[in-house]
Amino acid sequence: MASRTPGTPTTLIVSPRGQITLPKLVRARLRLAPGSVLLLREEAGKIVLDPAAVTPVSLYADEEIERLVGADLASPREQAMLRRRWGLKPGARRRRSRG
């Protein structure tokens, strides 16, 4: 049975596959929905779960990158300022990692 008070211990049972079920009240209180991502860490012999911030990643084909660069509304002066701020050489393009 889930505790009704935050901080009160609740007994969970580890399944044969190593899984646990977070009580419904805890999931609701922490706004955890199916598919939520948690980070697990061990801390002084304890298990700590933290909600993870997940950022979607998009991969672009070379043609799409060229289209976006061509549509860039920043003036050459603004582009130079941004390159300096980001530590890029003038006129340099960022390399895409292949992996």
N, CA, C and O of each residue as an XYZ file, in Angstrom:
396
protein
N       0.852     -1.180      0.000
C       0.000      0.000      0.000
C       0.895      1.238      0.000
O       1.855      1.301      0.767
N       0.604      2.191     -0.821
C       1.406      3.407     -0.936
C       1.174      4.313      0.260
O       0.077      4.376      0.816
N       2.235      5.013      0.640
C       2.094      5.950      1.749
C       1.355      7.190      1.272
O       1.479      7.590      0.115
N       0.604      7.780      2.147
C      -0.140      8.980      1.798
C       0.651     10.234      2.133
O       0.294     11.329      1.698
N       1.719     10.082      2.901
C       2.520     11.227      3.306
C       3.896     11.147      2.658
O       4.580     10.131      2.780
N       4.315     12.226      1.960
C       5.659     12.199      1.375
C       6.709     11.963      2.459
O       6.627     12.525      3.551
N       7.692     11.127      2.143
C       8.773     10.857      3.097
C       8.531      9.639      3.954
O       9.459      9.151      4.599
N       7.299      9.127      3.982
C       6.999      7.930      4.764
C       7.409      6.708      3.955
O       7.057      6.610      2.779
N       8.152      5.763      4.558
C       8.605      4.585      3.803
C       7.439      3.757      3.269
O       6.403      3.625      3.920
N       7.626      3.208      2.086
C       6.668      2.314      1.443
C       7.422      1.069      1.025
O       8.536      1.163      0.510
N       6.837     -0.086      1.236
C       7.481     -1.339      0.870
C       7.212     -1.636     -0.600
O       6.064     -1.635     -1.045
N       8.280     -1.891     -1.346
C       8.191     -2.294     -2.743
C       8.848     -3.657     -2.871
O       9.785     -3.972     -2.138
N       8.357     -4.464     -3.800
C       8.919     -5.799     -4.016
C       9.565     -5.832     -5.391
O       8.958     -5.415     -6.378
N      10.800     -6.329     -5.457
C      11.522     -6.455     -6.714
C      11.063     -7.738     -7.396
O      11.101     -8.814     -6.800
N      10.626     -7.619     -8.657
C      10.142     -8.780     -9.418
C      11.324     -9.664     -9.825
O      12.476     -9.250     -9.700
N      11.048    -10.874    -10.310
C      12.137    -11.735    -10.793
C      12.963    -11.086    -11.899
O      14.126    -11.440    -12.090
N      12.371    -10.135    -12.634
C      13.098     -9.437    -13.696
C      13.789     -8.180    -13.182
O      14.342     -7.417    -13.974
N      13.768     -7.949    -11.869
C      14.440     -6.790    -11.288
C      13.615     -5.517    -11.343
O      14.159     -4.428    -11.165
N      12.327     -5.626    -11.582
C      11.468     -4.453    -11.720
C      10.754     -4.137    -10.420
O      10.501     -5.019     -9.599
N      10.429     -2.852    -10.246
C       9.582     -2.408     -9.144
C       8.462     -1.565     -9.741
O       8.584     -1.055    -10.854
N       7.382     -1.425     -9.001
C       6.281     -0.564     -9.422
C       6.200      0.594     -8.451
O       6.087      0.401     -7.240
N       6.260      1.811     -9.000
C       6.108      2.983     -8.154
C       4.630      3.144     -7.816
O       3.786      3.066     -8.708
N       4.302      3.367     -6.547
C       2.898      3.497     -6.171
C       2.215      4.653     -6.920
O       2.835      5.668     -7.235
N       0.926      4.461     -7.190
C       0.146      5.431     -7.955
C       0.185      6.823     -7.325
O       0.308      7.819     -8.038
N       0.084      6.902     -6.013
C       0.101      8.212     -5.351
C       1.439      8.930     -5.554
O       1.479     10.149     -5.723
N       2.522      8.169     -5.535
C       3.851      8.756     -5.756
C       3.968      9.233     -7.195
O       4.439     10.342     -7.446
N       3.536      8.391     -8.155
C       3.585      8.789     -9.572
C       2.752     10.047     -9.798
O       3.173     10.952    -10.517
N       1.586     10.105     -9.193
C       0.717     11.286     -9.367
C       1.355     12.520     -8.744
O       1.359     13.592     -9.348
N       1.895     12.372     -7.537
C       2.490     13.511     -6.835
C       3.689     14.058     -7.599
O       3.910     15.268     -7.618
N       4.474     13.169     -8.236
C       5.662     13.588     -8.975
C       5.389     13.797    -10.463
O       6.304     14.080    -11.237
N       4.118     13.653    -10.856
C       3.701     13.830    -12.257
C       4.499     12.930    -13.207
O       4.974     13.372    -14.252
N       4.631     11.679    -12.824
C       5.317     10.693    -13.665
C       4.269      9.954    -14.480
O       3.352      9.350    -13.924
N       4.404     10.003    -15.775
C       3.475      9.346    -16.688
C       4.180      8.162    -17.336
O       5.404      8.059    -17.265
N       3.424      7.268    -17.964
C       4.084      6.175    -18.698
C       5.080      6.752    -19.697
O       4.761      7.678    -20.443
N       6.277      6.199    -19.703
C       7.332      6.693    -20.589
C       8.234      7.729    -19.937
O       9.238      8.122    -20.531
N       7.905      8.180    -18.733
C       8.783      9.126    -18.031
C      10.147      8.479    -17.833
O      10.244      7.272    -17.611
N      11.199      9.289    -17.914
C      12.563      8.786    -17.772
C      13.087      9.197    -16.397
O      12.950     10.349    -15.984
N      13.686      8.239    -15.700
C      14.263      8.495    -14.384
C      15.749      8.176    -14.421
O      16.190      7.293    -15.157
N      16.510      8.901    -13.622
C      17.935      8.621    -13.443
C      18.102      7.919    -12.104
O      17.563      8.370    -11.094
N      18.845      6.817    -12.091
C      19.095      6.073    -10.870
C      20.531      6.288    -10.452
O      21.444      6.230    -11.276
N      20.732      6.538     -9.160
C      22.090      6.611     -8.630
C      22.101      5.992     -7.233
O      21.096      5.979     -6.523
N      23.251      5.494     -6.878
C      23.441      4.980     -5.522
C      24.083      6.077     -4.695
O      25.027      6.731     -5.136
N      23.572      6.269     -3.510
C      24.086      7.324     -2.647
C      24.124      6.804     -1.215
O      23.081      6.595     -0.595
N      25.308      6.600     -0.702
C      25.488      6.131      0.674
C      24.665      4.879      0.954
O      24.002      4.785      1.987
N      24.708      3.910      0.026
C      24.000      2.651      0.224
C      22.508      2.728     -0.047
O      21.779      1.784      0.259
N      22.042      3.825     -0.612
C      20.622      3.986     -0.913
C      20.433      4.156     -2.416
O      21.347      4.571     -3.129
N      19.248      3.831     -2.878
C      18.886      4.034     -4.275
C      18.102      5.332     -4.364
O      17.120      5.530     -3.648
N      18.544      6.208     -5.245
C      17.873      7.498     -5.437
C      17.438      7.591     -6.894
O      18.242      7.379     -7.802
N      16.166      7.907     -7.116
C      15.632      8.101     -8.464
C      15.298      9.578     -8.649
O      14.645     10.187     -7.801
N      15.747     10.141     -9.751
C      15.454     11.539    -10.080
C      14.803     11.596    -11.451
O      15.230     10.888    -12.363
N      13.763     12.436    -11.618
C      13.218     12.623    -12.960
C      14.293     13.217    -13.869
O      15.044     14.099    -13.452
N      14.365     12.738    -15.100
C      15.370     13.218    -16.050
C      14.721     14.195    -17.019
O      13.560     14.040    -17.399
N      15.486     15.197    -17.407
C      15.041     16.112    -18.457
C      15.441     15.490    -19.785
O      16.618     15.208    -20.012
N      14.477     15.278    -20.654
C      14.739     14.649    -21.940
C      14.508     15.679    -23.034
O      13.452     16.308    -23.100
N      15.501     15.843    -23.883
C      15.409     16.792    -24.986
C      15.380     16.021    -26.295
O      16.291     15.244    -26.579
N      14.341     16.230    -27.094
C      14.308     15.540    -28.382
C      15.462     15.998    -29.278
O      15.847     17.167    -29.261
N      15.998     15.081    -30.044
C      17.107     15.382    -30.937
C      16.643     15.122    -32.368
O      15.992     14.116    -32.648
N      16.985     16.035    -33.260
C      16.655     15.860    -34.674
C      17.946     15.770    -35.464
O      18.898     16.506    -35.203
N      17.971     14.872    -36.423
C      19.107     14.761    -37.328
C      18.698     15.356    -38.661
O      17.600     15.094    -39.152
N      19.570     16.152    -39.244
C      19.266     16.824    -40.496
C      20.192     16.329    -41.601
O      21.383     16.107    -41.380
N      19.631     16.161    -42.783
C      20.432     15.816    -43.950
C      21.193     17.068    -44.378
O      20.805     18.185    -44.038
N      22.279     16.875    -45.126
C      23.088     18.006    -45.590
C      22.249     19.031    -46.349
O      22.464     20.236    -46.214
N      21.291     18.552    -47.147
C      20.449     19.470    -47.917
C      19.606     20.355    -47.004
O      19.429     21.545    -47.267
N      19.094     19.768    -45.940
C      18.274     20.537    -44.997
C      19.129     21.560    -44.259
O      18.679     22.680    -44.016
N      20.345     21.193    -43.905
C      21.251     22.135    -43.236
C      21.545     23.310    -44.163
O      21.523     24.463    -43.732
N      21.818     23.023    -45.428
C      22.090     24.102    -46.380
C      20.880     25.013    -46.535
O      21.028     26.230    -46.644
N      19.672     24.424    -46.546
C      18.458     25.234    -46.659
C      18.304     26.149    -45.441
O      17.950     27.320    -45.578
N      18.573     25.607    -44.253
C      18.460     26.405    -43.035
C      19.508     27.508    -42.999
O      19.209     28.632    -42.594
N      20.738     27.199    -43.420
C      21.806     28.202    -43.455
C      21.433     29.301    -44.440
O      21.638     30.483    -44.164
N      20.883     28.912    -45.591
C      20.483     29.892    -46.594
C      19.353     30.788    -46.112
O      19.251     31.942    -46.528
N      18.504     30.260    -45.235
C      17.368     31.033    -44.724
C      17.744     31.852    -43.493
O      16.898     32.550    -42.933
N      19.001     31.775    -43.066
C      19.456     32.498    -41.874
C      19.281     33.998    -42.081
O      19.774     34.563    -43.058
N      18.582     34.628    -41.163
C      18.316     36.055    -41.287
C      19.360     36.918    -40.580
O      19.262     38.145    -40.594
N      20.347     36.293    -39.969
C      21.391     37.061    -39.292
C      22.302     37.698    -40.348
O      22.694     37.059    -41.324
N      22.621     38.958    -40.125
C      23.515     39.650    -41.059
C      24.932     39.083    -40.914
O      25.239     38.447    -39.906
N      25.795     39.307    -41.905
C      27.180     38.831    -41.777
C      27.853     39.357    -40.512
O      28.646     38.651    -39.888
N      27.539     40.588    -40.138
C      28.128     41.158    -38.910
C      27.638     40.390    -37.677
O      28.423     40.081    -36.781
N      26.326     40.081    -37.640
C      25.784     39.307    -36.521
C      26.372     37.895    -36.510
O      26.672     37.353    -35.446
N      26.536     37.306    -37.684
C      27.127     35.974    -37.759
C      28.558     35.975    -37.221
O      28.956     35.060    -36.501
N      29.327     37.006    -37.573
C      30.711     37.111    -37.088
C      30.732     37.248    -35.570
O      31.561     36.635    -34.897
N      29.813     38.057    -35.030
C      29.746     38.242    -33.581
C      29.423     36.912    -32.891
O      30.021     36.572    -31.870
N      28.466     36.163    -33.463
C      28.101     34.879    -32.878
C      29.258     33.884    -32.971
O      29.495     33.122    -32.034
N      29.981     33.884    -34.099
C      31.135     32.987    -34.224
C      32.179     33.296    -33.148
O      32.745     32.385    -32.543
N      32.431     34.600    -32.912
C      33.390     34.971    -31.858
C      32.892     34.495    -30.497
O      33.661     33.951    -29.704
N      31.608     34.702    -30.231
C      31.034     34.309    -28.943
C      31.136     32.802    -28.733
O      31.382     32.346    -27.616
N      30.946     32.016    -29.815
C      30.978     30.561    -29.724
C      32.379     29.995    -29.876
O      32.569     28.781    -29.799
N      33.370     30.870    -30.095
C      34.742     30.408    -30.223
C      35.051     29.754    -31.552
O      35.960     28.929    -31.642
N      34.290     30.119    -32.609
C      34.542     29.568    -33.944
C      35.383     30.542    -34.752
O      35.311     31.755    -34.552
N      36.172     30.008    -35.656
C      36.978     30.860    -36.533
C      36.057     31.573    -37.516
O      34.997     31.047    -37.853
N      36.436     32.752    -37.979
C      35.603     33.463    -38.950
C      35.360     32.608    -40.185
O      36.298     32.085    -40.787
N      34.097     32.473    -40.554
C      33.729     31.714    -41.739
C      33.764     30.208    -41.555
O      33.462     29.465    -42.489
N      34.131     29.743    -40.359
C      34.244     28.298    -40.125
C      32.864     27.679    -39.938
O      31.940     28.312    -39.428
N      32.755     26.444    -40.358
C      31.517     25.696    -40.146
C      31.763     24.669    -39.066
O      32.859     24.125    -38.936
N      30.737     24.416    -38.302
C      30.849     23.378    -37.266
C      30.842     22.017    -37.922
O      30.052     21.758    -38.829
N      31.715     21.156    -37.468
C      31.768     19.789    -38.009
C      30.705     18.953    -37.333
O      30.475     19.051    -36.127
N      30.066     18.134    -38.136
C      29.094     17.198    -37.601
C      29.800     15.913    -37.256
O      30.605     15.414    -38.043
N      29.512     15.370    -36.094
C      30.153     14.102    -35.721
C      29.479     12.969    -36.490
O      28.263     12.966    -36.684
N      30.258     12.050    -36.903
C      29.742     10.873    -37.615
C      29.904      9.681    -36.684
O      31.010      9.172    -36.502
N      28.819      9.247    -36.109
C      28.996      8.126    -35.214
C      27.745      7.559    -34.844
O      27.706      6.592    -34.083
